[in-house]
Structures are given as C-alpha cells and as structure tokens.
C-alpha cells in the first residue's frame, strides 16, 4: 500500500484575522496587541500567558477562546495537543 504524504498549508490573511477578532469581540490597541473591545486595557494572552500582537495571531482553538500565535513552536504544540486529545483551559486575561 502506498501512502501519500500530504503537506499542510497555513494561510494567515489580514481579512481572516480581522474577521476572527471581530467575531470574538476583540480589537487591537495602539501598540498592536489584541485586546478586549469593551476594555482596551485587557490584553489577550496565549495559553502560556504571553501577550499576543495581531501580526503574531494564528487563530483561536476550536471550541475555546484559547488564542494561538503563528510561530512554529506554538503551532507544533497545538498540533500535538490535538493529536493527543489533550484539552486545554483558557488563560486569564491580564490587564496592562
């Protein structure tokens, strides 16, 4: 049996980022960090507690408000979690 290798392609377009952020009632502050629309002092954090800028934003984990950065380490961790069936809890939003 021949197994074909499939490449995964990730595309992070500006309009897709804006759409997702708007859907989750998020916006971007003057420094480029993702914040709550109704409280621009509350910056959004990744699962490991890092503030996330719009240009680093890869998406939100399915069924959660866990924000994922677009760096390779964050994406690998997310893939590993999905494969292992690990569920994660959303981090607390920190006020800046």
C-alpha positions as CSV (number, residue, x, y, z in Angstrom):
1,X,0.0,0.0,0.0
2,X,1.4,3.4,-1.0
3,X,0.9,6.3,1.4
4,X,0.9,9.7,0.0
5,X,2.5,12.5,2.0
6,X,0.2,15.5,2.4
7,X,1.6,18.9,3.0
8,X,-0.3,21.3,5.3
9,X,-0.6,24.8,4.2
10,X,-1.4,27.6,6.7
11,X,-2.5,30.9,5.4
12,X,-3.0,33.9,7.7
13,X,-4.6,36.7,5.7
14,X,-5.3,40.1,7.2
15,X,-9.0,39.9,6.4
16,X,-9.3,36.5,8.1
17,X,-7.6,37.8,11.2
18,X,-9.9,40.8,11.4
19,X,-13.0,38.6,10.9
20,X,-12.0,36.2,13.7
21,X,-11.1,39.0,16.1
22,X,-14.3,40.8,15.5
23,X,-16.3,37.6,15.9
24,X,-14.7,37.2,19.4
25,X,-15.2,40.9,20.3
26,X,-11.5,41.7,20.2
27,X,-9.6,44.6,18.7
28,X,-6.0,45.9,18.6
29,X,-4.5,48.6,20.9
30,X,-2.1,51.3,19.8
31,X,0.8,49.0,20.3
32,X,-0.6,46.3,18.1
33,X,-1.7,43.9,20.9
34,X,-5.0,42.1,20.8
35,X,-7.4,43.4,23.5
36,X,-11.0,43.2,24.6
37,X,-13.2,45.6,22.6
38,X,-15.0,46.8,25.7
39,X,-11.8,47.2,27.8
40,X,-8.7,48.1,25.8
41,X,-6.6,47.7,28.9
42,X,-7.2,43.9,28.9
43,X,-4.6,42.3,26.6
44,X,-5.4,38.8,25.4
45,X,-2.9,36.1,26.4
46,X,-1.9,32.8,24.9
47,X,-2.3,29.6,26.9
48,X,1.2,30.0,28.3
49,X,0.5,33.6,29.4
50,X,2.1,35.6,26.6
51,X,0.6,38.8,25.2
52,X,-0.2,38.4,21.5
53,X,0.1,41.0,18.8
54,X,-2.1,41.0,15.8
55,X,0.8,40.1,13.5
56,X,1.5,37.1,15.6
57,X,-2.1,35.8,15.7
58,X,-2.8,32.4,14.1
59,X,-6.3,31.8,15.4
60,X,-8.4,30.5,18.2
61,X,-8.6,26.9,19.1
62,X,-11.8,25.2,18.2
63,X,-14.5,25.4,20.9
64,X,-12.5,27.8,23.1
65,X,-11.1,31.2,23.5
66,X,-7.5,30.0,23.5
67,X,-5.5,32.3,21.3
68,X,-2.6,30.8,19.3
69,X,0.5,32.6,18.0
70,X,1.7,31.9,14.4
71,X,5.2,31.0,15.4
72,X,6.3,27.4,14.7
73,X,6.6,26.3,18.4
74,X,3.0,27.4,19.2
75,X,1.6,25.7,16.1
76,X,3.5,22.4,16.8
77,X,2.3,22.5,20.4
78,X,-1.3,23.0,19.2
79,X,-1.0,20.1,16.7
80,X,0.5,17.8,19.4
81,X,-2.3,18.7,21.8
82,X,-5.0,18.0,19.1
83,X,-3.4,14.6,18.2
84,X,-3.1,13.5,21.8
85,X,-6.7,14.6,22.6
86,X,-5.4,17.0,25.3
87,X,-7.8,19.6,26.3
88,X,-6.6,23.0,27.5
89,X,-8.2,25.7,29.6
90,X,-8.2,29.3,28.5
91,X,-5.8,31.6,30.3
92,X,-6.9,34.6,32.4
93,X,-6.8,37.9,30.5
94,X,-4.2,40.2,32.0
95,X,-4.8,44.0,32.3
96,X,-1.9,46.0,31.1
